[in-house]
Amino acid sequence: MRMIWGMSLVVACLSGPALAQQGSAYSAGLGVAQSRGYENAECYARVFAKHAVVVEKSNGRRGWYAPSTPAFNAEQRSRCGIDRLEDIAARREASRFAAPGAPGPRGGAYGIGLKVAAERGYRGSEAGCFARVYATYASPRPAERGRVHYAISGASTHAYSQELFQRCGISR
């Protein structure tokens, strides 16, 4: 009887922090989604929490990390409409042009697309759609002090305008 009581106590003690960690994983996922400018931040956070594991950082602190597995990427794409692989490729491309240690644009091409959308008066889902199309067509260009600027090349302007209209209902 003591053995069963002791095991129950251990299970109860261990399940409490596990539940608390799930909330932390959701919060970490929400922070990641918001920093990258994802439209469905809550959906991203739920999938992130499902796949996340605790890792210990070099400074001794612990944090949440969701490895980029095919299952994680597929679930983000199917449930949330977020193509992580495209986003990762865009961020890599932007960092390729940047000088070492130079600050990059927050949220990559998608983040810049959100800023451009806001400047043009688009809000909500229209702004998110605009930013996704912008991120697809924008190319990183090196700029002063090692920074990166994004621009739509002249050869892509027509296709970019058509896709904006077809996907988002926005005519340039």
N, C-alpha and C positions, 0 to 999 in steps of 0.2 A: 504494500500500500504506500509506503514511504517512497518507494522507487517511482511509482506512478505520479505521486504528488510532486516529486522533485522534477520529473521530466515535464510535467505540465507547467511548472514554474519557469523552467528554462525556455520552453516553447513560447510562453506568454512574453517573457522578457525579450526574446529574439524577434518576435513578430512585431512588436511595437516600433522599434527602430526601422524595421523593413518598411512598414507602412509610412513612416515619416520620410524615409528616403525616397519613396515613390513620389511624394509631393515635391520633394526637392528636385527629382529628375524632371518632373513636369515644369517646374519653375526654370530650371536650366534650359530645357528645350524651348520654352517660351522666350527666354532671353536671346537664345541663338536665332530663333525665327524673326524676332523683332529687329535684331541688329542687322540681319541680312535683308530685311524688307519684304519678307514673305507675306503674301496676302492672307493666307489661312494659318495664322500663327498658332491658334489654339489646336487645330488639327495636327500641325507639325509637332507641337509639344506632346500631345497624347501618344503619337507614334514614337517620338524620341524616348519618352518615358518607358515605353514597352521594350525598346531595344537597348537602352542605356545600361552601362555598368559603371561602378565606382572605380576610379583610378587614383593612385597616389601620385601627386606631382613632385617634381624635384625639390620643391621647398617644404615638403612634408605635408602639405594640405591635400585634402581629397576633393575630387570634383567628378562630375558626371561626364561620360563620353559615350557617344553612340557610334560604333564603328560603321564605316561605309560598306556594308555588306549588300549583296544583291537583294536579299529579303527586305532590308531597311529601305533601300532606294526604291524598290518596286512598290512597297506599301505607301511610301510618301507620294509617289506618282499616282497610284490608283485611288487612294483615299483622299489625298489633299490637293492633288493637281500640281505638286511641286516636283520639278525635275532637278534633283540635286546634282546629277552628273553634269548637266548643262551649266549649272551655277558654278560648280567646282572648276570646270574647264574655263569659264569666263574669268574667274578670279585668278587662275594660274596664268592666263594670257595677259591679264592686266599687270600682274607682278613681274612678268617677263620683261616688260618695257620700263619698269620703275628702277630707279637707282637703288642700290643697297641701302636699307634703312630709311628710305623716303616714305612718307605717309601715303597710303593708297586711298582711293575713294571708299567711303563707308558704304557697304552693301554692293560694291562692284558696279557693273553696268546697270543692274536692276535698280540700285540705289540712285544712280545718276538719272535713270529713266523716271523714277518717282519725282525727283526734283524738277525735271523738265516738265512732267505732267502737271505738277503744282503750279509752275510758272505760267502754263497755258490754261489754267483754270479747271483742270480735271480733278475730281475727287473720288474717293471710294473705289468701287470695282472698276470704273473707267480708268482711273489712275493706275491701278494694278495691271490691267490689261495693256495699257500704253507702255508701262515699264517693262513688261515681259517681251513685247514686240521690239521695243527699243534695245533691250539687252541682246536679243537675237541678232539684230542687224548692226549694232554699234561696234566699231573697231577701236581698240586702244591706240592712242597716239602719244609718243613721248612729248613732254612739255618741259618748261623751265624748272630748274631745281630738282630734277628727277621725278617730277610728278607725272601722272597719267591723265590724259583727257580722252573722252570718248566722242566719236563723231560717226555719222552715217556717211559712207563714201558716196560719191556722185553716181557710181555705177549701180548702187543698191537703192537709190532714192525711189524709183518707180515701184519696185517690188515692196519696199518698206511702206510706202503710202497705200498700196493695195491691201497689204496684210493688216494694216491699222484699220482700214475700213471694213474688211471682211470679218476680222476677229472681234473688233471693239466697237464698230459703228462710228469710228472717228474719221472725219475727212480732214486732211491737213490743209 
